[in-house]
Amino acid sequence: MDYASGGVDDALLNLEQRTNEELRELLNELYEEEQRISYRRRVLHGKIDILRAELVRRLKQQREAGQDVISGSDIERLITILSNDLRGVSTVDIAEDDEDEV
């Protein structure tokens, strides 16, 4: 049985009808899939760390050279991003989120 290709949901709906061997096979396939995903996540986090370190290095060089680290266009981009994120969100929603964090 190839549960990893999408049949997992169907198998989970009918657990009572599965043999012990089928359940073990499903479990093993899910463990293998989890391992593949976990490996991919670790690789991606490694790439993110490398890119972040390079960006920090470049920004540090700019600052030491007397250049602006944040430009006017960077600020405009942040304003645009933040204003887009808040569209459709009422101040009540924001206040409730703030209360939840307290």
C-alpha positions as CSV (number, residue, x, y, z in Angstrom):
1,M,0.0,0.0,0.0
2,D,1.3,3.5,-0.8
3,Y,-0.3,5.7,1.8
4,A,2.2,8.4,1.4
5,S,0.8,9.3,-2.0
6,G,-2.5,10.6,-0.7
7,G,-4.3,7.5,0.5
8,V,-3.4,8.2,4.1
9,D,-6.6,10.2,4.7
10,D,-8.7,7.3,3.4
11,A,-6.8,4.8,5.6
12,L,-7.2,7.0,8.7
13,L,-11.0,7.1,8.1
14,N,-11.2,3.3,8.1
15,L,-8.8,2.3,10.8
16,E,-11.1,-0.4,12.3
17,Q,-11.1,-2.2,8.9
18,R,-7.3,-2.3,8.6
19,T,-5.1,-5.2,9.7
20,N,-2.3,-4.8,12.2
21,E,0.2,-5.2,9.3
22,E,-1.6,-2.4,7.3
23,L,-1.5,-0.1,10.3
24,R,2.3,-0.8,10.8
25,E,2.9,-0.1,7.1
26,L,1.0,3.1,7.3
27,L,2.8,4.2,10.4
28,N,6.2,3.4,8.9
29,E,5.4,5.3,5.7
30,L,4.3,8.3,7.8
31,Y,7.5,8.1,9.8
32,E,9.5,8.1,6.6
33,E,7.6,11.0,5.2
34,E,8.1,12.9,8.5
35,Q,11.9,12.2,8.3
36,R,12.0,13.6,4.7
37,I,10.1,16.7,5.7
38,S,12.3,17.2,8.8
39,Y,15.5,16.9,6.7
40,R,14.2,19.4,4.2
41,R,13.2,21.8,7.0
42,R,16.7,21.6,8.4
43,V,18.3,22.3,5.0
44,L,16.0,25.3,4.5
45,H,16.8,26.6,8.0
46,G,20.5,26.3,7.2
47,K,20.1,28.3,4.0
48,I,18.1,30.9,5.9
49,D,20.9,31.2,8.5
50,I,23.6,31.6,5.8
51,L,21.6,34.3,4.0
52,R,20.8,36.1,7.2
53,A,24.5,36.1,8.2
54,E,25.5,37.4,4.9
55,L,23.0,40.2,5.1
56,V,24.1,41.1,8.6
57,R,27.7,41.2,7.4
58,R,26.9,43.5,4.5
59,L,24.8,45.8,6.7
60,K,27.6,46.0,9.2
61,Q,30.1,46.9,6.5
62,Q,27.7,49.6,5.2
63,R,27.3,51.1,8.7
64,E,31.1,51.0,9.3
65,A,31.6,52.8,6.0
66,G,29.2,55.5,7.1
67,Q,26.4,54.6,4.8
68,D,22.8,54.5,5.7
69,V,21.7,51.0,6.7
70,I,18.0,51.8,6.1
71,S,17.1,53.9,3.1
72,G,14.0,56.0,2.5
73,S,12.9,53.4,0.0
74,D,13.2,50.7,2.7
75,I,10.9,52.8,5.0
76,E,8.4,53.2,2.1
77,R,8.4,49.5,1.5
78,L,7.8,48.8,5.2
79,I,4.9,51.3,5.2
80,T,3.4,49.6,2.2
81,I,3.8,46.1,3.7
82,L,2.3,47.1,7.0
83,S,-0.6,49.0,5.5
84,N,-1.4,46.0,3.2
85,D,-1.3,43.6,6.2
86,L,-3.8,45.8,8.1
87,R,-6.4,46.0,5.3
88,G,-9.6,44.2,6.3
89,V,-8.5,44.0,10.0
90,S,-10.6,46.1,12.3
91,T,-9.2,47.9,15.3
92,V,-11.3,45.6,17.4
93,D,-9.5,42.6,16.0
94,I,-6.1,44.2,16.7
95,A,-7.2,45.1,20.3
96,E,-8.3,41.5,20.9
97,D,-5.0,40.2,19.6
98,D,-3.2,42.6,21.9
99,E,-5.3,41.5,24.9
100,D,-4.5,37.8,24.1
101,E,-0.8,38.5,24.3
102,V,-1.0,40.1,27.8
